[in-house]
Amino acid sequence: MKDKLLIIGASGHGKVVADIALKMNRWKVISFLDDNKNIYTSMGLDIIGTSGDIFTYVEEYEIFIGIGNNATRQRIHEMLETVGASIPVLVHPNAVIGNQVKIGNGTAVMAGAVVNCCTKIGKSCIVNTSSTIDHDNFIEDFVHISPGVHLAGTVKVCQGSWLGIGSVVSNNIAITKWSKVGAGSVVVKDISEPGVYVGVPVRRV
Ligand SMILES: CC(C)(COP(=O)(O)OP(=O)(O)OC[C@H]1O[C@@H](n2cnc3c(N)ncnc32)[C@H](O)[C@@H]1OP(=O)(O)O)[C@@H](O)C(=O)NCCC(=O)NCCS
């Protein structure tokens, strides 16, 4: 384990990620990379370069991607894997994680989130503020579960999907890869075609 953490992305999502890392109290140094060359600090932490500088820091730092876009996170995560970067899991101390939960590298679990027992969460996912993921869910890689989302038991969310703020998924539902579910929407049947789904119950738009 390295005692320095580098977060890629110093804006909204990156700042929340940094806040979790600070509260975990595990790294002596926490810094950012960001492609906006006009900013030098964020959250009181130094911005020490741009995304082009990643390779300079791979040996010395653990690296976490603080970028909300799922496809961008996937691209950078896969690049980091190919260069052997050490990618931690970040879990806010006020998240509740059940027994036999597995969480992949690069995933952030934010304040107030509850992940119930026997759920598996893949790589570089976002389990955002006060979302709940109940028992036996399977959340594949690069998924974003937005703030206040509720997933009932035995839900499967496939790679790259984005569940908008406050959306709800009923039990035993599967949502195919790279789907978007709108804010406040309710999913009561499987989503088997990738697309944008909104409303109560959802319809495709
Ligand atoms: C679903 C979403 C991605 C669609 O965005 P979009 O592709 O730009 O779609 P549009 O805004 O053009 O809306 C298309 C139609 O769907 C409707 N719609 C969009 N979002 C909706 C929602 N959440 N619930 C119900 N209807 C919705 C629009 O009113 C519009 O209907 P119309 O054609 O009858 O006028 C977006 O509205 C959304 O809900 N984003 C979630 C944001 C979020 O959760 N942020 C948290 C980040 S941490």
The ligand as an SDF file (V2000), in Angstrom:
LIG
                    3D

 48 50  0  0  0  0  0  0  0  0999 V2000
  -32.9590   10.9070  -18.5370 C   0  0  0  0  0  0  0  0  0  0  0  0
  -32.0730   12.0690  -18.9100 C   0  0  0  0  0  0  0  0  0  0  0  0
  -30.6160   11.6070  -18.9640 C   0  0  0  0  0  0  0  0  0  0  0  0
  -32.5480   12.4660  -20.2990 C   0  0  0  0  0  0  0  0  0  0  0  0
  -31.8140   13.5250  -20.7580 O   0  0  0  0  0  0  0  0  0  0  0  0
  -31.9210   13.9250  -22.3120 P   0  0  0  0  0  0  0  0  0  0  0  0
  -31.4730   12.7630  -23.1570 O   0  0  0  0  0  0  0  0  0  0  0  0
  -31.2190   15.2210  -22.4830 O   0  0  0  0  0  0  0  0  0  0  0  0
  -33.4680   14.0280  -22.5880 O   0  0  0  0  0  0  0  0  0  0  0  0
  -34.4220   15.3220  -22.6680 P   0  0  0  0  0  0  0  0  0  0  0  0
  -34.1530   16.2560  -21.5400 O   0  0  0  0  0  0  0  0  0  0  0  0
  -34.3340   15.8420  -24.0610 O   0  0  0  0  0  0  0  0  0  0  0  0
  -35.8550   14.6810  -22.4360 O   0  0  0  0  0  0  0  0  0  0  0  0
  -36.4880   13.8130  -23.3580 C   0  0  0  0  0  0  0  0  0  0  0  0
  -37.9130   13.6110  -22.9030 C   0  0  0  0  0  0  0  0  0  0  0  0
  -37.9120   12.8430  -21.6870 O   0  0  0  0  0  0  0  0  0  0  0  0
  -38.5290   13.5930  -20.6260 C   0  0  0  0  0  0  0  0  0  0  0  0
  -37.7290   13.3540  -19.4300 N   0  0  0  0  0  0  0  0  0  0  0  0
  -36.4040   13.5820  -19.2770 C   0  0  0  0  0  0  0  0  0  0  0  0
  -36.0070   13.1940  -18.0650 N   0  0  0  0  0  0  0  0  0  0  0  0
  -37.1090   12.7320  -17.4340 C   0  0  0  0  0  0  0  0  0  0  0  0
  -37.3280   12.1850  -16.1580 C   0  0  0  0  0  0  0  0  0  0  0  0
  -36.3000   12.0390  -15.2950 N   0  0  0  0  0  0  0  0  0  0  0  0
  -38.5480   11.7750  -15.8240 N   0  0  0  0  0  0  0  0  0  0  0  0
  -39.5800   11.9100  -16.7050 C   0  0  0  0  0  0  0  0  0  0  0  0
  -39.4470   12.4240  -17.9560 N   0  0  0  0  0  0  0  0  0  0  0  0
  -38.2140   12.8290  -18.3090 C   0  0  0  0  0  0  0  0  0  0  0  0
  -38.4800   15.0460  -21.0720 C   0  0  0  0  0  0  0  0  0  0  0  0
  -39.4790   15.8000  -20.4640 O   0  0  0  0  0  0  0  0  0  0  0  0
  -38.6620   14.8860  -22.5640 C   0  0  0  0  0  0  0  0  0  0  0  0
  -40.0050   14.6230  -22.8140 O   0  0  0  0  0  0  0  0  0  0  0  0
  -40.7570   15.2610  -24.1010 P   0  0  0  0  0  0  0  0  0  0  0  0
  -40.0480   14.6910  -25.2980 O   0  0  0  0  0  0  0  0  0  0  0  0
  -42.1650   14.7590  -23.9490 O   0  0  0  0  0  0  0  0  0  0  0  0
  -40.6080   16.7280  -23.9760 O   0  0  0  0  0  0  0  0  0  0  0  0
  -32.1590   13.2540  -17.9170 C   0  0  0  0  0  0  0  0  0  0  0  0
  -33.4050   13.9520  -18.0630 O   0  0  0  0  0  0  0  0  0  0  0  0
  -32.0640   12.8060  -16.4660 C   0  0  0  0  0  0  0  0  0  0  0  0
  -33.0440   12.4420  -15.8100 O   0  0  0  0  0  0  0  0  0  0  0  0
  -30.8280   12.8540  -15.9310 N   0  0  0  0  0  0  0  0  0  0  0  0
  -30.5320   12.4230  -14.6030 C   0  0  0  0  0  0  0  0  0  0  0  0
  -29.6290   13.4580  -13.9240 C   0  0  0  0  0  0  0  0  0  0  0  0
  -29.0490   12.9240  -12.6410 C   0  0  0  0  0  0  0  0  0  0  0  0
  -29.4980   11.9680  -12.0930 O   0  0  0  0  0  0  0  0  0  0  0  0
  -28.0380   13.5950  -12.1530 N   0  0  0  0  0  0  0  0  0  0  0  0
  -27.3700   13.1600  -10.9460 C   0  0  0  0  0  0  0  0  0  0  0  0
  -25.9010   13.0640  -11.1690 C   0  0  0  0  0  0  0  0  0  0  0  0
  -25.0520   12.6840   -9.7140 S   0  0  0  0  0  0  0  0  0  0  0  0
  1  2  1  0
  2  3  1  0
  2  4  1  0
  2 36  1  0
  4  5  1  0
  5  6  1  0
  6  7  2  0
  6  8  1  0
  6  9  1  0
  9 10  1  0
 10 11  2  0
 10 12  1  0
 10 13  1  0
 13 14  1  0
 14 15  1  0
 15 16  1  0
 15 30  1  0
 16 17  1  0
 17 18  1  0
 17 28  1  0
 18 19  1  0
 18 27  1  0
 19 20  2  0
 20 21  1  0
 21 22  1  0
 21 27  2  0
 22 23  1  0
 22 24  2  0
 24 25  1  0
 25 26  2  0
 26 27  1  0
 28 29  1  0
 28 30  1  0
 30 31  1  0
 31 32  1  0
 32 33  2  0
 32 34  1  0
 32 35  1  0
 36 37  1  0
 36 38  1  0
 38 39  2  0
 38 40  1  0
 40 41  1  0
 41 42  1  0
 42 43  1  0
 43 44  2  0
 43 45  1  0
 45 46  1  0
 46 47  1  0
 47 48  1  0
M  END
$$$$
